[in-house]
Structure formats: structure tokens, C-alpha cells
């Protein structure tokens, strides 16, 4: 039996080592390469041609969501399984829209992770049971309400309209800058505005900005 070839993408070496040990105990799984960031992940994926890319999306100062699209554009037969500590609905949605076919939260049982790898390799979608309810509720809300701004998106936009940078917004709300940028990217799509200047202007014009810091232009990266 040919084992499932796996590329690990995780910026913490100790986490990669733990995953390699767990997966290495399965005769049908083989970790063939590792990467610590998006650029390295794309390079290793092209070179090693893995069946499954198991990746975190918070890779130091870089956001791995965009890397999902690049990897799949270059390796359309590969499957991307996201393994991360971030499991808010916007993060899940952005990963799935980028092409990921599975989403597992860190802290899940190793047996769940192994099942997920096997499932996505078979061409199935896998959402960990701990977040399946969130995904269903989010999908129903989009269908029912036409993709309204979520509470968190409004919070992020109100702070952006008050002049905060994505990094500062993350500090205030206790979320990562990666998550802030995903909320902003989602809001631009929902509202049909262009970039951070448009979002900040929209927030001020519609009365939900928090202007306590000088307003300044910032750059939103999806």
C-alpha cells in the first residue's frame, strides 16, 4: 500500500516534531517534507508533490490563507487540511473559500486528525465536530440574511474607522492581526467597497466608527 504523502506547514519546530511522531506511527501516512512559512510551503509542495498539505494558517507574521490558493493553483490534485488554533467562522470561511477541504482545531484528538487526513485524501470534506455547528449556522445565516456584517466585522470596522491599524485592532479585541485582516477582507466583499480607506470611510459615514485616535490610512492584506 502506497502511503499518503504529507507536507507539514507549521512555524513552530516543536509542533512539527510532535505531528511527525504522531503521523509516523501510521503505516499509511508518510511525512515527506516540512515548511515553516508560506513561501517555503509553496516551494516544497511543488518539489515534493504531496497528496495532503497539513498546514497552520498563522505562520509567524505571515498569513497562510493566501498560500492555500497558490499551492492548489500549482498542485490542483493536492488536498489542503488546515490545522490551527483559530476557529472563528470568518477564518473557517476564508480557508474553505481558498480551497481547503478540511479544517481541524489544534487540541483535537490525534485520531481525529488522522481520520481527517484520510478523508481529504479520499476527496471528501472534513470539518472537525467541535466546529461543525458553527459552520452550519454561518452558512444558514449567509443564505437567510444575504451575508450581513457579523458582530466582529462591525467591531473591526468601527476601530478601523477610528484610525486604528490592524495590529492595534488585534490588540484591542484580543485577536491576531491575521484574523483582523480576514474580517476586513470579508467586509470589503460584503459591502462592495475597495480597500481599507473605503471601509474606514464607510464606518464613519454610517455612524459606527470609534474616533479616539487620529484617522490614518492603513493597508488591508487579505
Buried (B, 14 or more C-beta within 10 A) or exposed (E): EEBBBBBBBBBEEEBBEEBBEBBEEBEEBBBBBBBBBBEBBBEBBEEBBBBBBBBBBBBEEBBBBBBBBBBBEEBEEBBBBBBBEBBBBBBBBBBBEBBBBBBBBEEBEBEBBBBBBBBBBEEEEBBBEEBEEBBEEBEEBBEEEEEEBBEBBBBBBBBBBBBBBBEBBBEBBEBBBBBBBBBBBBBBEBBEBEBBBBBBBBBBEEEBBBEEEEBEEBEBBB
